[in-house]
Amino acid sequence: MRLNQHFPLLTIALAGALATACTSGPTPLDDTEAYIERMQQQRAQKDAFFRSAAPDNPVPKERQDELVPLDYYPVDPDYRIPAALKVASEQPVFDMPTSTGKMRKVTQVGTLSFTVKGQQLTLTAFAGEGPGGAPDMRRLFLPFSDATTGEETYEAGRFLDLDRTATGIYNLDFNDAYNPYCAYNATFDCPLPPRSNRLKVPILAGEKMKPGTAPPLPGITTGASAE
């Protein structure tokens, strides 16, 4: 089985290198028109990558016409929201199940609290393994599912990534929510969201899934992972 080359998966790497050091706080928000244009350009760049012959392109050549362009919800600035991280006093390591039945080591960093469309919600934030097997605390990994999962979005959930900040305040943008590579190619091994990250509300932002295009999962439920 092929494994994702990144944990968490960085699908936006093609748009530019991500910062590796902690920042003092979230990046200032640009105006709505510029923001929407930037998101549309980012999506177009991702489509171009998924149609390319790049060796790390997860979409098989024979499936590119079927899957690309990718399907998204319209960009909605209301899903670009502030969030506060409460760092856990203890940061246990979990075995997080994956789409192929394997396990991934993740460290529970803390809990992000935020409000979406008037709903107060939380997501457990994790750190994946870095070089040498130590947790990579420079970034937060947020696997989640919501009320659209298995209907309009990928049945195994979606991902978000955040650069760590020194303040614990973040710009949480669900317009950046993306599918793991296993949504396009079953040979990739992708973590499954834990029960704590099953949002009961619909998140009508980010990447969708074209009906009937996702490879079947091997009978694994998204609730069989870290609490």
Residue pairs with C-beta under 8 A, 6 or more apart in sequence:
1 100
1 102
1 187
1 188
1 189
2 185
2 187
2 188
2 189
3 188
3 189
4 180
4 181
4 188
4 189
4 190
5 56
6 13
7 104
7 128
7 129
7 141
7 191
8 128
8 139
8 141
8 143
8 159
8 161
8 191
9 159
9 178
9 180
9 181
9 190
10 18
10 161
11 46
11 178
12 18
12 42
12 46
12 176
12 178
14 45
14 46
14 49
15 42
15 45
15 46
18 139
18 163
19 163
20 138
21 138
22 138
22 163
22 164
22 165
22 166
23 163
23 164
23 165
23 166
24 165
24 166
24 167
25 165
25 166
25 167
25 169
26 82
26 165
26 167
26 169
26 170
26 171
27 171
29 35
29 80
29 171
30 38
32 77
35 75
35 77
35 80
36 75
36 77
39 75
39 175
40 75
43 69
43 70
43 72
46 70
47 68
47 69
47 70
49 57
50 57
50 58
50 59
50 64
50 67
50 68
50 70
50 184
51 59
51 64
51 68
53 61
58 181
58 184
58 185
58 188
59 67
59 68
59 184
59 185
60 184
60 185
63 184
63 185
63 213
66 210
66 213
67 184
67 210
67 213
70 207
70 208
71 207
71 208
71 209
71 210
72 206
72 207
72 208
73 175
73 204
73 205
73 206
73 208
75 175
75 205
76 175
76 204
76 205
78 117
79 116
79 173
79 174
79 175
79 203
79 204
79 205
79 206
80 171
80 172
80 173
80 174
80 175
81 114
81 115
81 116
81 171
81 172
81 173
81 174
82 114
82 169
82 170
82 171
82 172
83 112
83 113
83 114
83 169
83 170
83 171
83 172
84 112
84 113
84 114
84 168
84 169
84 170
85 109
85 110
85 111
85 112
85 125
85 140
85 168
85 169
85 170
86 110
86 111
86 112
86 113
86 168
87 109
87 110
87 168
88 108
88 109
88 110
88 111
91 107
91 108
91 109
91 110
91 135
92 107
92 108
93 105
93 106
93 107
93 108
93 135
94 105
94 106
94 107
94 108
94 126
94 194
94 225
94 226
95 103
95 104
95 105
95 226
96 103
96 104
96 105
96 106
96 126
96 143
96 191
96 192
96 194
96 225
96 226
97 103
97 191
97 192
97 220
97 224
97 225
98 104
98 189
98 190
98 191
98 192
99 156
99 180
99 182
99 186
99 188
99 189
99 190
99 192
99 217
99 218
99 220
100 182
100 189
100 218
101 218
101 220
102 189
104 128
104 129
104 189
104 191
105 128
105 129
105 133
106 126
106 127
106 128
106 129
106 135
106 141
106 191
106 226
107 126
107 127
107 128
107 135
107 137
108 124
108 125
108 126
108 226
109 125
109 126
109 127
109 137
109 140
110 124
110 125
111 122
111 123
111 124
111 125
112 122
112 123
112 124
112 125
112 140
112 142
112 170
112 172
113 120
113 121
113 122
114 120
114 121
114 122
114 123
114 172
115 121
116 174
116 201
116 203
117 201
119 201
121 199
121 201
122 196
123 142
123 144
123 196
123 197
123 199
124 142
124 194
124 196
124 197
124 226
125 140
125 141
125 142
125 162
126 140
126 141
126 142
126 143
126 226
127 135
127 136
127 137
127 139
127 140
127 141
128 135
128 136
128 139
128 141
129 135
129 136
130 136
130 138
137 164
138 163
138 164
139 161
139 162
139 163
139 164
140 161
140 162
140 163
140 164
140 170
141 159
141 161
141 191
142 159
142 160
142 161
142 162
142 197
143 157
143 158
143 159
143 191
143 192
143 193
143 194
143 197
144 157
144 158
144 159
144 160
144 177
144 193
144 197
144 198
144 199
144 203
145 156
145 157
145 158
145 193
145 197
145 198
145 199
145 222
146 153
146 198
146 199
146 200
146 201
146 202
146 203
147 199
147 200
147 201
147 202
147 203
148 202
148 203
148 204
148 208
149 155
149 157
149 158
149 222
152 208
152 209
153 179
153 206
153 207
153 208
153 209
154 179
154 180
154 183
154 207
154 209
154 214
155 209
155 214
155 217
156 180
156 182
156 183
156 190
156 192
156 193
156 217
156 222
157 180
157 192
157 193
157 197
157 222
158 177
158 178
158 179
158 180
158 206
158 207
159 177
159 178
159 179
159 180
160 172
160 173
160 174
160 176
160 177
160 178
161 176
162 170
162 172
174 203
174 205
174 206
175 205
175 206
176 206
177 203
177 205
177 206
177 207
178 206
178 207
179 207
179 209
180 188
180 190
180 191
181 188
181 190
182 188
182 189
182 190
182 215
183 190
183 209
183 214
183 215
184 214
184 215
185 215
186 215
186 216
191 225
192 220
192 222
192 224
192 225
193 222
193 225
194 222
194 223
194 225
194 226
194 227
195 222
195 223
195 225
195 227
196 226
196 227
198 222
198 223
